[in-house]
Amino acid sequence: MDPKTGLIRGEDGSDRCWWHGGLDDYRRYHDTEWGWPIADDRRLFEKICLEGFQAGLSWLTILRKREAFRKAFADFDFEKVAGFGEADIERCLGDKGIVRHRKKIESTINNARRALELRDECGSLAAYFWNYEPRPEDRPASMDFETVRRLATSSQSIALSKDLKKRGWSFVGPTTIYAFMQAMGLVNDHLEGCCCREPIETARAEFARPQK
């Protein structure tokens, strides 16, 4: 990694953000998922739940367990997860493929029920979440290494976290929510010089923001 730019040059000659560490699966996630704008409710629900499971762990740990999480939680179909009961909690607690944390499992079920309420109110989760996309003038002027390393929350992630908690969601603190916003493309936090930054800027410019 270049200590000044935070970029890693891959075998393909492309520069990428440092955090994938050269690991194949993490690099694929960096290239094909992180930061690309998403309006699919199931994927948004999955990500916000998995960010909650990540609390105290690394995202790589969760990423490598993601398929097991999908199997355990009905592919994060929140209509189905909202119907989970105590037997499902016990089943998940016995599943070695996921993070067996009772409060986080219960939180996922609770959040599925809250997601149904949110969809009924706003038409979709996407319309609700994208309402918190920051304005260009609220973003840092430069996405250099020093700036990106400092970005753990934002005024928008704090506001979104506060509103979700008011609505009864759990494991949705401002840092968790900012990581969710980074991953789902509400912001583009790829470093300047990263091979993904400009393609994602183009994708965001062409992206049709969902409306309530």
N, C-alpha and C positions, 0 to 999 in steps of 0.2 A: 504494500500500500504506500502511496505517496503521502507522507505525513502532512504536506501542505494542502493538497487538494482533497485528500480522503478517497481518492480513486484507486481502483485496482485494474490493471490491464490484463484482460483474459487472453487465453491462447488464440482466440479469434482476432486479437488486436484491438478489441473494443474496450473502452474504459467504463467501469461501473462503480456504483457506490460501494464503499468499503465493507458494509455490514454483512454481505453474503459470504465473505470469508473464503471465496473460491470453492465452496462446497456445491456440488452439482445440483442437488435438489433446491438448495437455497438460492442459487443463481437463477434457476428456472422460475422460481417464485418471484424473484426480483424483476426478471425480464418480462414475464407474461401476466403477472397478477398485480403486484404492488403498485398502486398509484393510478391504474387504469380506471376510468369512471364507470361505476356500476349503478344500475337502476333496478336490478332484479331483487325483489323482496326476500326471496329465500337466501340468496347470497349475503345480503345485508344482515339478515337475522343470524345466519351462521357466523359471520365474522364478529358481530358484536358479542355473541355468546362465547366464541373461542377467545376473544380478547379478555373476557372475564375469567376464563379458565387459565389464561396465561399469567394472571396476577401472581407475582412471586416466582415465576418461572421464565424461561426464554421462549420466544416465538418459535424457534427451531424445534424445541421439544413438542410444542403443540402441532406444528406443521407436520411433523413425522407421525403424529397420532391422529391426524385429521380424518383419514378414512375410517378409523375405528370410531371416532366421534360421530361421523355421519351415520354409521351403522347403528350406533347406540341411540341416536336421537332422530331416527326416521328421516335422515337426510335433511335435517333441520327444516322440515315442513312444520311451521309453527301451529297450524291447525291441528296436526296430529300430536305434537309435543304438548300442546295445551291440555290434552286429554290424559296425559300421563298421571299415574297415581303412585301410591306407596310401593306397589310391586315393581313398577318401572324404576323407582329410585333404588330399590334393593338390587335389581338387575344391574343397574349402572355401577353401583358400589362394588359389585362382584366382577366387573369387566376390567381385566388387567390391561386392556389396550388403551384405556382413557385415563384421565386424571381422576382418581376416585376421592373426590372431595364432596361431602354431602351438601354443604351449603351452596357450592357452585352448581351442583346437579339440580338442587331445588331452585336455585336462581334461574336456571335455564327454563325450567317448567313455568315458573312465575312469569318470566319475561315473555314466554310464548303467549300466555294469556293476556299480558299487557299489550303485546304486538297486535293481537286481534282487535283490541279496543282502539288502538292507534290507527289501524287500517280502516276500521269503521268510521272513525272521525275524519281522517285525512285522505281517504281513498287508496293510499298505499303507504308502506313504510318509506319507500323511495321519496315520495313527495314531502314527507315530514323531514327526513334527514337532510335532503338537499336544500331545504329552506335555511339550513345553517351553514351553507357554503360561504366562506368569507369573501368579501369584496376584494378586488385586486389591490386597492389602496390599503387594505388591512394586512397584506402579506409583506414579508421581508423584501427589501429592495434587492437583496442578493442571496442566492441559495448556495453559499460557499460552505466549506466544511465546518468552520467555526459556528456559523449560524445554525446549520442543520443539527449539529450535535446538541445545541442548546434548546431545540424545539421539543418540549415535552407536553406543553399545553398551549392553548390559545384562548382568547376571549370567547370565541365561538364554541370551543370544546367545553369550556366552563359553563357557558349558558346552556348548551345541549345537555350536559351532565345534570345540571340543576333541574331542567325541565323533565328529563326522564325520571329522575328520583321522585319528583313531585307526582309523577304519574304512576309510581309504584315499582319502577324497574330497580334492579339491584346489580351490583358489581359493574357499575357504569360511572366510575370516577372520571375526573377531567383528563387524567393521563391515559386511561383506557380508551376514552372517547377520542382523544387526539390520535392515538394509534389507529383506531378504526377509521377516522377521517383520512389519514395518510393512505391506508391500504385500499380504501374504496374510491379514491380519486377525488374526494372533495377538496383536497389540496394536492399539489405536486411537489413533493419534498425530495425528489431525485436531485442529486448534486448537479451543479453546473459542470458540464463536461461529460456527464454520464450519458451513455448511448441511448438511454430510455427517456431522458428528460424532454427532448424536442418532440419525439413521436407522441408522448403523452400530452404535451401542450397542444399538439394538433388534434388529438382525440378529444381533449376537453373542449376545445374551441368548436368542434363539430357535434358535441354531445347535446342531445335534447334534454334539458332539465325537466324532470317530472313536476307537474303542477298539482296543487291540491284541488 
